[in-house]
Amino acid sequence: MIATDVARIAPAARLRGDLRLPGDKSISHRALLLATLASGASRITAASDGADVRSTASAMRSLGASVTVAPDTDGRNVDYRVTSPGADGLEEPAGVVDCGNSGTSLRLIAGLAAGLPMTTVLDGDASLRRRPVARIIEPLRQMGAVLHGRRHDSLPPLTVVGHTPLQGLDYTTPVPSAQVKSAILLAGLRAEGRTIVRERVATRDHTERMLRARGVPVERDTSAEGVAWTVEGGIAVEAVDQVVPADISAAAFWLVAGSIHPDAELVLHDVGVNPTRRAVIDILRAMGADITETEVEPAGDADVGEPMSDLTVRSSALRGIDLGPAEVASAIDEIPILCLAAAVAEGDTTIRGAGELRHKESDRIAGVAAGLAALGARVEVDDDDLRIHGGTRLRGGPTDSLDDHRLAMTFAIAGLIATGETTIERPESAAISYPGFFADLEGVRA
């Protein structure tokens, strides 16, 4: 249970339950931004009610869009209605745009703002001010916008002086990042000519799918060098209605919980299984997890909705696995909870090329290694690689979320199988993406 600043988790004898999870955070962010670029009214159903998405909604209001919110039918998520004058009618924010803890908000809004004839200052909390912005600044400057950050343009606050029109760009991302790619594509909507983003490793494609659904052609070209995405500037974004699937990153915690607990069966409803996001399912199956998928027909316009499935997970005997940079990039948000799965699995697991985890809400490599070690796991860190020696019976102990929602939830799931009591400092960070997480944790105790 949660005290004011410490969660205390006791082991669970059994896990049973049917869970309806938060709306996908990545899709919720993008739906709000694209609705603001479109002229007219858009409805976003079953969106995430996490603090990060609320930051994006607030930012869109500061640009002149009307954004109203109401609980959805089951009270788990929220429905947004966005009425916007469209990109040409947006206003310069009257003050600093507060992105809270949300790196997605800051980076994607920077791409949107780069093509608007105004100055936008993006800031956030202490954690966000430690998150790098140079990878956003470089390509947007090449397109014609003026951007400045703190510490030689490396950290927020980030000032964006937009330019109309921008110039199209052919850019290869130095490291896999869907946020960088999406920021450039959003800027490309306001650019002359073609904007091309090349990735050596394909990242999640929500922005590309959602642009197509809103009348903006997005070309995909696959080659031996990777994937290239192309948009033409000057095409208006159309207002549409969208149903948001449940977040696969939230589902990942329960997929691991059900796999590693000796007496578990959990059903997760309406989970988004976009091919660029489902890697955690495939990785767990490769480790021996018993996960069943039942396809769900998306509500509303099938061209807008992403693929969804009900997922059933049961107790499994997991084995170690080797994950290279491509697999890590495709499951970057799920790596902390996969580290817990590896700690329980038989044999060793290696995770290579996970350096992007050092630039999240915390240094997740250091944080997950320290937390799991405190619970008795054997974790070795070598620069951006991890080696986890599995087969350890975890014991309860003190952990610290470092104000990182994914670490808080990872250590809470560990507490369900550890002997004795597990404590988590700063557990409230889970609300960043999953406000009802600890209630669900208690609810699945059979």
C-alpha positions in Angstrom: 0.0 0.0 0.0 1.1 3.6 -0.5 2.0 6.0 2.4 2.7 9.6 1.5 6.0 8.9 0.0 6.7 5.1 0.3 4.8 2.1 -1.1 4.9 -1.1 0.8 4.3 -4.2 -1.3 3.7 -7.7 0.2 3.9 -10.9 -1.8 0.7 -12.2 -3.4 -0.4 -15.8 -3.1 -2.3 -15.7 -6.5 -2.9 -13.2 -9.3 -6.2 -13.1 -11.1 -8.1 -10.3 -12.9 -9.5 -8.6 -16.0 -7.8 -5.3 -16.5 -8.7 -2.3 -18.5 -5.5 -0.2 -18.8 -4.7 3.4 -19.5 -5.0 4.7 -23.0 -1.8 4.5 -25.0 0.4 7.5 -23.9 2.3 7.9 -27.2 -0.9 7.9 -29.3 -2.7 10.2 -26.8 0.1 12.8 -27.1 0.1 12.7 -30.9 -3.7 12.8 -31.2 -3.8 16.0 -29.2 -1.0 17.7 -31.3 -2.5 16.6 -34.7 -6.0 17.8 -33.6 -4.5 21.2 -32.8 -2.9 21.4 -36.3 -6.3 20.5 -37.9 -9.0 23.0 -38.5 -12.3 22.0 -36.8 -13.4 19.6 -34.1 -11.7 16.3 -33.2 -12.7 13.7 -30.6 -10.1 11.5 -28.9 -11.8 8.7 -27.0 -10.2 6.5 -24.2 -7.1 8.7 -24.1 -4.6 8.4 -21.2 -5.3 10.5 -18.2 -1.7 10.4 -17.0 0.1 13.6 -16.0 2.3 13.6 -19.2 -0.7 13.7 -21.5 -2.4 16.4 -19.4 0.8 18.4 -20.0 0.3 18.1 -23.7 -3.4 19.1 -23.5 -2.5 22.2 -21.4 0.2 23.1 -24.0 -2.3 22.9 -26.8 -4.7 25.2 -24.9 -1.8 27.7 -24.6 -1.5 27.7 -28.5 -5.2 28.7 -28.8 -7.0 25.4 -29.2 -10.1 24.6 -27.2 -9.4 21.4 -25.3 -12.2 19.9 -23.1 -11.9 16.7 -21.2 -14.4 14.3 -19.6 -14.2 10.8 -18.0 -14.8 8.0 -20.5 -17.6 5.5 -20.0 -15.7 3.2 -17.5 -13.9 6.1 -15.7 -10.5 4.6 -16.4 -9.5 7.0 -19.2 -10.7 10.3 -20.6 -12.3 11.7 -23.7 -10.9 14.8 -25.2 -12.7 17.2 -27.6 -10.3 19.5 -29.4 -11.6 22.5 -31.5 -8.8 24.3 -33.3 -8.5 27.1 -35.8 -5.8 25.0 -37.5 -2.1 25.6 -37.9 -2.5 29.1 -39.5 -4.7 30.3 -36.7 -2.7 29.3 -33.7 -1.5 31.9 -31.2 1.8 32.6 -29.5 1.7 31.4 -25.9 1.4 34.2 -23.4 3.9 32.6 -21.1 6.2 29.6 -20.8 4.7 26.3 -21.9 5.0 23.9 -18.9 5.7 20.3 -20.2 5.8 18.9 -16.7 7.7 15.6 -16.7 7.0 14.9 -20.3 9.9 14.6 -22.7 7.4 13.6 -25.5 5.5 16.8 -25.0 8.6 19.0 -25.2 10.2 17.3 -28.2 7.1 17.0 -30.3 5.8 20.5 -29.5 9.2 21.8 -30.5 8.7 20.2 -34.0 5.2 21.7 -34.2 6.3 25.1 -33.0 9.3 25.3 -35.4 7.0 25.9 -38.3 4.8 28.5 -36.7 5.5 32.3 -36.9 5.9 32.8 -33.2 8.2 32.2 -30.2 7.5 29.3 -27.9 9.4 28.6 -24.7 9.2 25.0 -23.5 10.1 24.1 -19.9 9.2 21.5 -17.3 10.1 20.0 -13.9 13.6 19.3 -12.5 13.7 15.9 -14.2 12.8 17.3 -17.6 15.4 19.9 -17.3 18.0 17.1 -17.2 16.8 15.6 -20.5 18.8 16.2 -23.7 17.4 18.5 -26.5 20.4 18.8 -28.8 19.1 16.0 -31.0 15.9 18.1 -31.6 17.7 21.4 -32.0 20.1 20.2 -34.8 17.6 19.1 -37.5 15.1 21.9 -36.7 17.8 24.5 -37.1 18.7 23.0 -40.4 15.1 23.5 -41.5 15.3 27.2 -40.7 13.9 27.5 -37.1 15.9 29.2 -34.4 16.3 27.2 -31.2 18.2 27.7 -28.0 18.6 25.7 -24.9 20.5 25.8 -21.6 24.2 24.6 -21.3 25.3 25.3 -24.8 21.9 24.2 -26.3 21.9 20.8 -24.6 19.2 21.1 -22.0 15.8 22.7 -21.4 14.3 25.3 -21.1 14.1 25.3 -24.9 13.2 28.4 -26.8 11.8 27.9 -30.3 11.6 30.8 -32.7 9.5 29.4 -35.5 9.9 30.2 -39.2 7.3 30.1 -42.1 7.9 28.3 -44.3 10.6 25.9 -43.2 12.8 24.2 -45.7 12.5 20.4 -46.3 15.3 18.3 -45.0 16.8 14.9 -45.6 18.0 13.7 -42.2 19.4 10.5 -40.7 18.8 10.2 -37.0 22.0 9.4 -35.2 20.3 7.1 -32.6 16.8 5.5 -32.9 14.2 7.9 -31.5 10.6 8.1 -32.4 10.3 11.4 -30.7 13.1 13.0 -32.9 11.6 11.5 -36.0 8.1 12.7 -35.1 9.3 16.2 -34.3 11.0 16.5 -37.8 7.9 15.1 -39.6 5.7 17.6 -37.8 8.0 20.4 -38.8 8.0 19.0 -42.3 4.2 19.7 -42.6 5.1 23.4 -42.6 8.1 23.2 -44.9 8.7 23.8 -48.6 9.4 20.6 -50.5 10.0 17.1 -49.1 11.2 16.2 -45.6 12.8 12.8 -45.3 13.7 11.1 -42.0 16.0 8.0 -42.2 16.3 5.5 -39.5 18.8 2.7 -39.3 16.5 0.9 -36.9 12.7 1.4 -37.3 11.0 3.1 -34.4 7.3 3.2 -33.5 5.2 4.6 -36.4 2.2 6.1 -34.6 2.8 9.6 -36.1 3.1 8.2 -39.6 -0.1 6.2 -39.3 -2.0 9.1 -37.7 -0.9 11.5 -40.4 -2.1 9.2 -43.1 -5.5 8.9 -41.4 -5.7 12.7 -41.4 -5.1 13.1 -45.1 -1.3 13.6 -45.1 0.5 11.0 -47.4 3.5 9.5 -45.7 5.8 7.4 -47.8 7.8 4.5 -46.3 10.9 3.2 -48.1 12.7 0.1 -46.7 16.3 -0.7 -47.7 19.4 -2.5 -46.4 20.3 0.8 -44.7 17.1 1.0 -42.7 13.8 2.8 -43.2 13.1 6.3 -44.7 9.9 8.3 -44.1 8.8 11.1 -46.4 6.2 13.9 -46.1 5.5 16.7 -48.5 5.0 20.2 -47.0 1.9 22.3 -47.3 -0.7 19.5 -46.9 -3.4 20.4 -44.4 -4.1 18.0 -41.5 -7.8 17.0 -41.3 -9.8 16.8 -38.1 -10.9 13.2 -37.3 -12.2 11.2 -34.4 -9.9 8.5 -32.9 -10.2 5.7 -30.4 -7.0 5.2 -28.4 -6.1 1.6 -27.6 -4.8 0.5 -24.2 -1.1 1.2 -23.7 1.2 -1.8 -24.4 3.8 -0.3 -22.1 1.3 -0.4 -19.2 0.3 -3.9 -20.3 4.0 -5.0 -20.1 4.0 -4.8 -16.3 1.1 -7.3 -16.1 2.5 -9.5 -18.8 5.7 -9.9 -16.7 3.7 -10.2 -13.5 1.6 -13.0 -14.9 4.6 -14.8 -16.4 6.8 -14.7 -13.3 4.2 -15.4 -10.6 3.8 -19.1 -9.9 -0.1 -18.9 -9.8 -1.4 -16.3 -12.2 -3.9 -15.7 -14.9 -4.6 -12.1 -16.1 -6.6 -10.8 -19.0 -5.7 -7.4 -20.5 -8.3 -5.8 -22.7 -8.1 -3.7 -25.9 -4.3 -3.5 -25.9 -2.6 -1.8 -28.8 -0.4 -4.3 -30.7 1.0 -2.0 -33.4 3.8 -4.0 -35.1 6.4 -1.4 -34.1 5.3 -1.5 -30.4 4.6 -5.2 -29.7 8.2 -6.3 -29.2 7.7 -6.9 -25.5 5.1 -9.6 -26.3 7.4 -11.3 -28.8 10.4 -11.0 -26.4 8.5 -12.5 -23.5 7.2 -15.3 -25.8 10.8 -16.0 -26.8 11.6 -16.3 -23.1 8.8 -18.9 -22.8 5.9 -16.8 -21.6 2.3 -18.1 -22.1 0.6 -15.2 -23.8 -2.6 -15.6 -25.8 -3.8 -12.9 -28.2 -7.5 -12.4 -29.3 -7.9 -9.8 -32.0 -10.3 -7.0 -31.2 -12.1 -5.0 -33.9 -11.2 -1.3 -33.4 -14.1 0.9 -32.7 -14.8 3.8 -35.1 -12.9 4.3 -38.3 -10.7 1.3 -38.9 -8.3 3.5 -40.9 -7.7 5.6 -37.8 -7.7 2.9 -35.1 -4.6 0.9 -34.5 -4.6 -2.9 -34.2 -5.8 -4.1 -30.8 -6.0 -7.5 -29.0 -7.1 -8.9 -25.7 -4.1 -10.5 -24.0 -4.2 -13.4 -21.6 -1.1 -14.3 -19.7 -0.5 -17.3 -17.4 2.3 -18.5 -15.1 5.3 -19.5 -17.1 8.8 -20.9 -16.8 11.0 -18.2 -18.4 14.5 -18.6 -19.7 17.2 -16.0 -20.4 17.6 -14.3 -23.8 20.1 -12.1 -25.7 18.7 -8.7 -26.8 20.7 -6.6 -29.3 20.4 -2.9 -30.1 17.5 -3.5 -32.6 15.4 -5.4 -30.1 16.2 -2.9 -27.4 15.2 0.0 -29.6 11.8 -1.6 -30.4 11.1 -2.2 -26.6 12.9 0.7 -25.1 10.2 1.7 -22.6 9.7 -1.9 -21.5 13.4 -2.8 -20.8 13.1 -2.1 -17.1 10.3 -4.6 -16.5 12.0 -7.0 -18.9 15.0 -6.8 -16.6 12.8 -8.1 -13.8 11.7 -11.0 -16.0 15.3 -11.7 -16.7 16.2 -11.7 -13.0 13.6 -14.5 -12.4 14.3 -16.5 -15.6 16.6 -19.5 -15.7 20.0 -18.6 -17.3 21.5 -15.3 -18.1 20.1 -12.5 -20.2 22.2 -9.9 -22.0 20.9 -6.5 -23.1 23.2 -4.6 -25.4 23.0 -1.0 -26.7 20.6 0.4 -24.1 22.2 3.8 -23.9 19.0 5.6 -24.6 17.8 4.5 -21.2 20.2 6.8 -19.6 18.3 9.8 -21.0 14.8 9.0 -19.8 13.1 10.3 -16.6 16.1 8.9 -14.8 19.2 6.9 -15.7 17.2 3.8 -16.1 20.2 1.5 -16.5 21.6 2.6 -13.2 18.2 2.8 -11.5 16.9 -0.7 -12.5 20.3 -2.3 -11.7 20.4 -0.7 -8.2 16.7 -1.6 -7.5 16.9 -5.2 -8.6 20.2 -5.7 -6.7 18.5 -4.4 -3.6 16.0 -7.3 -4.0 18.8 -9.9 -4.4 19.1 -10.0 -8.2 22.6 -10.2 -9.8 23.0 -7.5 -12.4 26.2 -6.4 -14.1 26.4 -3.1 -16.0 29.1 -2.5 -18.6 28.6 1.0 -20.1 25.3 0.7 -22.0 25.0 -3.1 -21.7 23.5 -5.2 -18.9 24.0 -8.8 -18.0 21.4 -10.3 -15.7 22.1 -13.6 -14.0 18.7 -15.3 -13.6 17.2 -17.9 -11.3 17.5 -15.8 -8.2 14.7 -16.0 -5.6 14.0 -12.3 -4.9 13.7 -11.0 -1.4 11.9 -7.9 -0.2 14.0 -4.8 0.4 14.2 -1.0 -0.1 14.1 0.4 -3.6 13.9 4.0 -5.0 11.9 4.9 -8.1 14.1 8.0 -8.6 10.8 9.7 -9.5 10.6 7.5 -12.6 7.2 5.9 -13.3 8.6 2.8 -15.0 11.0 2.0 -12.2 8.3 2.5 -9.5 6.0 0.0 -11.3 8.9 -2.5 -12.0 9.8 -2.7 -8.3 6.1 -3.0 -7.3 5.7 -6.0 -9.6 8.9 -7.5 -8.1 7.3 -7.1 -4.7 4.5 -9.4 -5.7 6.9 -12.4 -5.9 9.7 -11.4 -3.5 9.8 -12.9 0.0 9.0 -10.3 2.7 8.1 -6.7 2.2 9.3 -4.5 -0.7 9.4 -0.7 -0.2 9.5 1.8 -3.0 10.4 5.4 -2.4 8.6 8.1 -4.4 5.9 5.7 -5.8 3.6 8.5 -6.8 5.6 8.9 -10.0 3.6 5.9 -11.4 0.8 8.4 -12.1 2.9 10.0 -14.9 1.6 7.2 -17.2 -0.7 5.0 -15.0 -2.7 6.8 -12.4 -4.6 3.7 -11.2 -1.6 1.3 -11.1 -1.4 0.7 -7.3 -5.2 0.2 -7.2 -4.9 -2.4 -9.9 -2.0 -4.0 -8.1 -4.2 -4.6 -5.0 -7.1 -5.6 -7.2 -5.3 -8.6 -8.9 -4.5 -10.2 -5.6 -6.8 -13.2 -5.7 
